[in-house]
Amino acid sequence: MAYILELLNSPQSVGWVQYHLGIRWRYPDKKQYLQPEKNKMCVEEDHVDIHHPMQYWLARASSQLAGEPFYHVFYPACAWLFEMHLARRSILMLSLMMYIGQGLKDILKQPRPSSPPVIRLESTYTTEYGMPSTHSVLGVTVPYSFLLFFSYSYQIPPVYYNYAMIWAALVVSSRIYLGMHTLMQVLVGVAIPGFSINFLAPYIVQFDEFQLNGSATCAGLITAAMFFMSGLLFFLDQTIDPLTNTLKWSTSRGDTAEILGWCSGFLVGSRWIHLNPPVSDVPTYLREYFIESPAFHCLFRFLTGALILGPGTLLVRKVFCHLFIVVNGVRTQELFRSKKLPLVEWPYKFLAVFSSAVIATYVIPTAFRKIGLW
């Protein structure tokens, strides 16, 4: 058993998998093929050979299925094209799983597999710890929680669960292929939602119904709790970076603040539109036209929503970023350093994404209802 655990946690295992999938050092050591020559330790592209480019681009695309940009598109699209409660419950489950995963990272502090022998092909998340793989957590959570909550209202063909399995497998395997996690880190990431989604789903539904129909005070307390929960991770790990002699910065905390902000904004925006449904004065012929052309209706909704949400998101991010830089008195520092300070990054990322979610779930649906598209 000890040997198996060591094998699953070994960077040599990841390097071996990469080698046999065609990712190799351009100048390998003559005695150890998983190591580069001593004077060729750089891991830039000109020191790596990728023998199967299609596999590489498939892995990069699969990795994005658990990336931040994808969810900024996926959940608003679910709200606009399917049902609001489905998107809201799915993102509640996603936020819970993400919070558990990111919290464990800062508690366990297990590094990513060392390079070399591993060849890291994704630089975005190298500042994060490795255990568990939150890409794997999200890769399993998103498709299965979506189908699970969908099944509460509709009958789902069994083949859809096969599609969910393919989705999860693509995300999980991409983390090994790109050299970002050990086999053990990926397995733990899969196990977290695998053992908890079915158990937690009924409680997610109860919580969703409670916050949707509860008092405004309860809704405000839930939002405040999510805000402070997201901030807790910024102060959980007090590791000092030896290069800068400051607290170690990681992308994981900002990502968690954004996901909790997105979740909180979804709850607030969908609650507002549930309690205050706008009345449409549009003539009936416009609605009849879209009923006769459902594909055009969906496309029009998505494109119109994206054209409103995209610029709105960029604007609120800029405003909140510079606002909290001024509030914390760090205007004299370089922007990229100021943005990484906990008391800047935490509130600016949470509130910016919170505002975007309110736009997606209240402002845009209200506009749609006003013109007879909701």
Backbone torsions as a table, in degrees:
resi	resn	phi	psi	omega
1	MET	NA	-42.8	179.5
2	ALA	-61.1	-38.0	179.7
3	TYR	-65.7	-40.0	179.9
4	ILE	-65.2	-44.0	178.8
5	LEU	-62.5	-41.0	178.3
6	GLU	-63.9	-40.0	179.6
7	LEU	-65.1	-42.0	-179.3
8	LEU	-68.5	-27.7	-179.3
9	ASN	-94.2	-2.7	-173.0
10	SER	-82.6	131.9	172.4
11	PRO	-65.7	-23.1	177.1
12	GLN	-61.5	-36.1	179.4
13	SER	-64.4	-41.9	178.7
14	VAL	-65.9	-43.5	178.1
15	GLY	-60.7	-39.0	178.9
16	TRP	-64.4	-42.9	178.2
17	VAL	-62.8	-46.0	179.9
18	GLN	-61.0	-42.5	-178.5
19	TYR	-59.4	-44.2	-176.7
20	HIS	-79.5	-8.9	172.7
21	LEU	-99.1	7.2	172.4
22	GLY	94.0	16.1	176.1
23	ILE	-106.2	112.2	-171.9
24	ARG	-140.2	156.0	173.3
25	TRP	-67.7	137.0	178.8
26	ARG	-68.2	-31.6	178.8
27	TYR	-123.5	75.9	-176.3
28	PRO	-72.8	154.2	173.7
29	ASP	-66.6	139.7	-175.4
30	LYS	-67.9	-25.7	-178.2
31	LYS	-96.5	-32.8	-179.2
32	GLN	-126.4	103.5	-171.4
33	TYR	-68.9	-16.6	177.7
34	LEU	-85.5	-3.2	179.8
35	GLN	-112.4	142.8	173.5
36	PRO	-79.5	167.5	173.2
37	GLU	-60.2	149.7	-173.6
38	LYS	-59.8	-31.4	179.6
39	ASN	-93.4	10.9	179.2
40	LYS	-128.2	47.7	-174.0
41	MET	-80.0	-8.3	-179.1
42	CYS	-65.0	142.0	-178.6
43	VAL	-107.2	20.3	177.8
44	GLU	-71.0	168.1	-172.8
45	GLU	-59.5	-32.7	-177.7
46	ASP	-73.9	-2.5	176.6
47	HIS	-111.2	8.5	-178.2
48	VAL	-129.2	137.7	174.0
49	ASP	-106.8	128.5	175.8
50	ILE	-112.2	107.7	-172.5
51	HIS	-81.4	-18.1	-179.8
52	HIS	-129.4	84.7	-175.5
53	PRO	-58.4	-33.6	-179.6
54	MET	-63.7	-40.2	176.2
55	GLN	-61.9	-41.3	-178.8
56	TYR	-61.9	-47.9	-177.8
57	TRP	-70.6	-30.8	173.7
58	LEU	-64.9	-41.1	178.8
59	ALA	-66.1	-41.2	178.7
60	ARG	-63.9	-42.6	178.7
61	ALA	-65.9	-41.3	-179.9
62	SER	-63.9	-37.2	178.9
63	SER	-62.2	-32.5	-179.2
64	GLN	-71.6	-15.7	175.7
65	LEU	-67.5	-12.8	174.7
66	ALA	-120.7	22.8	-178.7
67	GLY	-100.8	161.0	-177.3
68	GLU	-58.6	-46.7	-178.0
69	PRO	-58.9	-35.9	-177.9
70	PHE	-62.7	-42.6	-176.4
71	TYR	-74.7	-21.5	173.9
72	HIS	-71.4	-17.4	175.8
73	VAL	-100.4	-42.3	-170.6
74	PHE	-65.0	-50.4	-174.1
75	TYR	-72.6	-41.0	171.5
76	PRO	-59.3	-39.2	178.6
77	ALA	-62.4	-40.6	176.5
78	CYS	-60.5	-41.8	-178.8
79	ALA	-67.2	-37.6	-176.8
80	TRP	-81.8	-34.5	-171.2
81	LEU	-103.1	-26.0	180.0
82	PHE	-109.1	-107.7	179.9
83	GLU	-137.0	141.6	-176.4
84	MET	-61.9	-41.5	-176.6
85	HIS	-66.0	-30.1	178.3
86	LEU	-66.8	-46.1	177.9
87	ALA	-65.2	-39.1	-176.9
88	ARG	-66.6	-45.4	-179.7
89	ARG	-69.1	-36.5	178.6
90	SER	-64.3	-41.6	-178.4
91	ILE	-75.0	-25.6	172.0
92	LEU	-62.8	-45.4	178.2
93	MET	-64.8	-43.5	179.0
94	LEU	-59.0	-44.7	-177.5
95	SER	-63.9	-41.2	179.6
96	LEU	-64.2	-46.7	-179.7
97	MET	-64.2	-40.2	179.9
98	MET	-65.7	-40.4	-179.6
99	TYR	-64.6	-41.7	177.4
100	ILE	-62.6	-46.9	-178.0
101	GLY	-62.8	-47.1	-178.5
102	GLN	-70.2	-34.8	176.2
103	GLY	-63.6	-42.5	177.9
104	LEU	-62.7	-35.6	178.1
105	LYS	-58.3	-46.8	-176.9
106	ASP	-77.1	-18.0	175.8
107	ILE	-84.6	-47.3	-177.2
108	LEU	-76.5	-35.6	177.2
109	LYS	55.1	37.7	177.0
110	GLN	-84.5	125.3	-176.5
111	PRO	-70.0	166.0	173.3
112	ARG	-72.3	162.9	178.7
113	PRO	-58.5	137.1	-173.9
114	SER	-69.3	147.8	177.7
115	SER	-124.5	123.2	-10.5
116	PRO	-71.3	167.5	12.5
117	PRO	-80.0	-20.3	-178.6
118	VAL	-71.6	145.0	174.5
119	ILE	-106.4	110.1	-179.5
120	ARG	-84.3	123.2	-176.6
121	LEU	-109.2	9.4	178.9
122	GLU	-139.4	116.1	-173.6
123	SER	-94.2	-11.4	-172.4
124	THR	-60.7	-40.4	-170.4
125	TYR	-109.2	19.4	-175.6
126	THR	-68.3	-19.0	180.0
127	THR	-78.2	-13.8	-177.8
128	GLU	-83.3	158.1	168.6
129	TYR	-72.4	171.4	-171.1
130	GLY	-105.5	-22.2	-173.0
131	MET	-108.9	118.2	-1.7
132	PRO	-90.5	175.5	175.2
133	SER	-77.7	109.1	-179.4
134	THR	-74.5	-22.9	171.3
135	HIS	-61.5	-41.1	178.3
136	SER	-67.5	-39.0	176.1
137	VAL	-56.6	-49.4	-177.2
138	LEU	-73.1	-34.3	179.8
139	GLY	-61.3	-30.4	176.6
140	VAL	-88.8	-41.6	-173.8
141	THR	-63.5	-47.2	-171.1
142	VAL	-61.6	-56.7	-176.9
143	PRO	-67.9	-40.0	-175.5
144	TYR	-74.3	-38.6	177.5
145	SER	-68.4	-36.9	177.8
146	PHE	-60.9	-47.8	-180.0
147	LEU	-67.5	-36.7	-179.1
148	LEU	-64.2	-48.2	179.9
149	PHE	-70.1	-31.3	176.6
150	PHE	-65.0	-36.7	-178.1
151	SER	-69.9	-16.6	176.8
152	TYR	-68.3	-23.3	-177.6
153	SER	-113.8	-26.2	-174.8
154	TYR	-136.6	159.8	175.3
155	GLN	-85.8	129.8	-175.7
156	ILE	-107.9	129.1	174.8
157	PRO	-60.7	138.7	-177.7
158	PRO	-56.6	-27.3	-177.6
159	VAL	-62.9	-24.1	-179.5
160	TYR	-65.0	-30.5	177.6
161	TYR	-70.0	-28.4	173.5
162	ASN	-66.5	-39.7	177.1
163	TYR	-63.3	-39.7	178.2
164	ALA	-63.8	-38.0	178.8
165	MET	-65.7	-40.3	178.0
166	ILE	-64.0	-44.6	177.5
167	TRP	-54.4	-52.7	-177.7
168	ALA	-62.8	-41.9	-178.7
169	ALA	-63.6	-38.5	179.0
170	LEU	-64.4	-44.6	-179.5
171	VAL	-65.1	-47.6	-176.2
172	VAL	-63.4	-46.9	-178.0
173	SER	-67.0	-29.3	179.6
174	SER	-64.9	-29.5	-179.1
175	ARG	-69.5	-32.6	175.0
176	ILE	-75.4	-47.3	-177.7
177	TYR	-57.7	-41.4	-177.4
178	LEU	-83.0	-1.7	175.2
179	GLY	75.2	28.9	-174.8
180	MET	-98.9	-16.3	-177.2
181	HIS	-147.6	155.4	170.5
182	THR	-80.4	168.6	178.6
183	LEU	-61.9	-38.8	179.9
184	MET	-65.3	-42.0	179.7
185	GLN	-62.1	-37.7	178.0
186	VAL	-69.5	-43.2	-179.0
187	LEU	-63.3	-41.0	177.8
188	VAL	-65.6	-39.1	177.1
189	GLY	-61.7	-36.5	177.8
190	VAL	-72.4	-37.8	-174.9
191	ALA	-67.9	-33.8	-176.1
192	ILE	-58.1	-56.4	176.4
193	PRO	-73.9	-30.3	-177.8
194	GLY	-59.0	-36.5	-178.0
195	PHE	-95.2	-7.2	-171.9
196	SER	-121.9	-19.5	-174.7
197	ILE	-60.5	-51.4	-178.3
198	ASN	-63.3	-35.7	179.4
199	PHE	-69.5	-40.6	-173.7
200	LEU	-83.9	-20.8	-173.5
201	ALA	-55.6	-46.6	179.4
202	PRO	-61.7	-34.5	178.8
203	TYR	-71.5	-33.4	175.6
204	ILE	-63.1	-43.3	179.4
205	VAL	-63.2	-44.5	179.2
206	GLN	-62.7	-43.6	179.2
207	PHE	-63.7	-41.4	-179.2
208	ASP	-61.6	-45.2	179.8
209	GLU	-66.8	-36.1	179.1
210	PHE	-64.6	-49.4	-176.8
211	GLN	-70.8	-27.2	-178.5
212	LEU	-72.0	-36.9	-175.3
213	ASN	-109.0	-0.4	-179.1
214	GLY	-78.1	-174.7	-178.0
215	SER	-75.5	163.2	177.7
216	ALA	-65.0	-31.2	178.6
217	THR	-63.4	-44.6	178.0
218	CYS	-62.2	-42.6	179.0
219	ALA	-61.3	-40.9	178.2
220	GLY	-66.1	-39.5	178.9
221	LEU	-66.5	-36.9	177.7
222	ILE	-64.1	-43.4	178.5
223	THR	-63.1	-44.5	179.3
224	ALA	-63.6	-40.4	179.5
225	ALA	-62.5	-42.6	178.8
226	MET	-65.0	-37.0	178.9
227	PHE	-62.2	-48.5	-177.7
228	PHE	-73.3	-30.5	174.6
229	MET	-64.1	-39.6	178.3
230	SER	-66.5	-34.3	179.6
231	GLY	-72.8	-25.5	-179.0
232	LEU	-58.4	-38.5	-177.7
233	LEU	-67.1	-24.2	179.2
234	PHE	-69.8	-20.2	-176.7
235	PHE	-118.4	5.3	179.8
236	LEU	-72.5	-42.9	-179.3
237	ASP	-101.5	117.1	-178.6
238	GLN	-107.1	27.0	179.9
239	THR	-66.1	135.8	179.2
240	ILE	-93.5	130.2	175.9
241	ASP	-76.4	118.4	-176.5
242	PRO	-65.5	-22.7	-178.4
243	LEU	-76.4	-36.8	-176.4
244	THR	-109.9	-9.8	-177.9
245	ASN	58.7	30.1	175.9
246	THR	-127.4	174.0	177.6
247	LEU	-58.0	136.0	-179.5
248	LYS	-62.7	129.8	179.2
249	TRP	-94.0	144.2	179.7
250	SER	-142.9	143.4	177.8
251	THR	-68.6	-20.5	-172.7
252	SER	-63.2	-37.5	-175.8
253	ARG	-70.0	-42.8	176.8
254	GLY	-64.0	-38.7	178.0
255	ASP	-63.0	-40.7	179.3
256	THR	-66.9	-41.3	177.0
257	ALA	-60.0	-39.0	179.9
258	GLU	-68.2	-41.8	-179.0
259	ILE	-67.5	-41.7	177.0
260	LEU	-67.9	-35.1	175.0
261	GLY	-65.0	-39.9	178.1
262	TRP	-64.1	-43.6	178.9
263	CYS	-63.1	-47.7	-179.4
264	SER	-62.2	-41.9	177.7
265	GLY	-64.0	-37.2	176.2
266	PHE	-61.7	-43.7	-179.2
267	LEU	-63.4	-45.8	-177.5
268	VAL	-67.5	-49.2	-177.0
269	GLY	-63.9	-45.3	-179.5
270	SER	-69.0	-30.3	175.5
271	ARG	-66.2	-44.2	179.4
272	TRP	-59.7	-44.6	-176.9
273	ILE	-74.9	-24.5	175.2
274	HIS	-71.3	-39.8	-177.3
275	LEU	-85.9	-22.0	-177.6
276	ASN	-130.7	65.9	-177.7
277	PRO	-67.4	126.1	178.9
278	PRO	-72.7	151.8	-179.6
279	VAL	-99.7	134.2	-179.5
280	SER	-94.4	134.8	176.1
281	ASP	-108.5	16.1	-176.8
282	VAL	-74.9	139.2	176.9
283	PRO	-57.4	150.6	-173.5
284	THR	-65.8	-23.3	-176.3
285	TYR	-64.3	-29.9	178.8
286	LEU	-67.1	-42.4	177.9
287	ARG	-65.1	-41.3	179.7
288	GLU	-62.8	-35.2	179.4
289	TYR	-64.1	-44.2	-179.3
290	PHE	-72.5	-29.7	175.4
291	ILE	-64.2	-35.9	179.2
292	GLU	-76.2	-17.7	-179.1
293	SER	-129.3	71.3	-175.7
294	PRO	-62.3	-34.5	179.6
295	ALA	-65.0	-43.6	178.5
296	PHE	-66.4	-36.4	177.7
297	HIS	-58.5	-48.7	-179.3
298	CYS	-65.0	-43.4	-179.7
299	LEU	-63.7	-42.4	-179.9
300	PHE	-64.1	-42.1	177.7
301	ARG	-60.0	-48.5	-176.2
302	PHE	-63.9	-48.5	-176.8
303	LEU	-66.6	-41.1	179.0
304	THR	-64.7	-45.1	178.0
305	GLY	-60.7	-42.5	-179.5
306	ALA	-65.0	-38.1	-179.8
307	LEU	-67.4	-27.0	176.3
308	ILE	-84.8	-45.4	-173.8
309	LEU	-70.5	-39.5	-177.3
310	GLY	-57.7	-60.9	178.1
311	PRO	-62.4	-35.7	178.6
312	GLY	-62.0	-40.7	178.7
313	THR	-64.5	-46.2	179.4
314	LEU	-60.5	-39.5	-178.1
315	LEU	-66.4	-49.3	-176.7
316	VAL	-67.7	-31.9	176.6
317	ARG	-63.0	-46.2	179.4
318	LYS	-61.2	-45.8	-176.2
319	VAL	-62.6	-50.8	-176.6
320	PHE	-69.0	-35.9	178.5
321	CYS	-59.9	-52.3	-177.9
322	HIS	-71.0	-30.4	177.9
323	LEU	-61.9	-47.6	-176.4
324	PHE	-79.0	-20.3	170.1
325	ILE	-66.2	-42.7	178.4
326	VAL	-67.8	-44.4	-178.3
327	VAL	-59.7	-37.9	-177.9
328	ASN	-88.9	1.6	174.5
329	GLY	66.3	37.4	-179.2
330	VAL	-119.6	32.2	-179.8
331	ARG	-65.2	-24.7	-176.5
332	THR	-77.9	-17.2	179.5
333	GLN	-79.5	162.0	175.1
334	GLU	-64.6	146.2	-172.9
335	LEU	-59.2	-43.5	-175.6
336	PHE	-67.5	-25.2	175.3
337	ARG	-80.5	-41.0	-179.1
338	SER	-61.4	-40.2	-177.0
339	LYS	-65.3	-20.3	-177.4
340	LYS	-90.3	-6.8	178.1
341	LEU	-68.0	134.1	-176.2
342	PRO	-53.2	-43.0	-176.8
343	LEU	-77.0	-3.1	171.6
344	VAL	-102.6	-52.6	-174.6
345	GLU	-63.7	-42.2	-176.9
346	TRP	-60.2	-60.8	-176.7
347	PRO	-69.5	-35.3	-176.2
348	TYR	-67.8	-41.7	-179.2
349	LYS	-71.6	-41.9	179.4
350	PHE	-62.5	-51.7	-174.3
351	LEU	-71.1	-33.0	177.8
352	ALA	-64.8	-46.5	-179.0
353	VAL	-73.5	-33.7	173.6
354	PHE	-56.5	-46.8	179.4
355	SER	-63.3	-41.0	178.4
356	SER	-61.7	-40.9	179.9
357	ALA	-66.4	-37.0	176.7
358	VAL	-65.1	-40.0	175.8
359	ILE	-60.3	-43.6	-176.7
360	ALA	-68.3	-33.9	-172.0
361	THR	-104.9	-13.9	179.2
362	TYR	-123.0	-53.9	-174.9
363	VAL	-64.4	-49.8	-176.6
364	ILE	-69.1	-47.4	175.6
365	PRO	-59.6	-35.2	176.6
366	THR	-63.1	-42.9	177.4
367	ALA	-63.4	-41.0	178.5
368	PHE	-62.0	-42.3	-179.4
369	ARG	-66.9	-34.8	-179.7
370	LYS	-63.3	-29.5	-180.0
371	ILE	-107.3	14.4	173.2
372	GLY	77.6	26.6	-178.0
373	LEU	-108.6	5.4	-176.5
374	TRP	-116.5	NA	NA
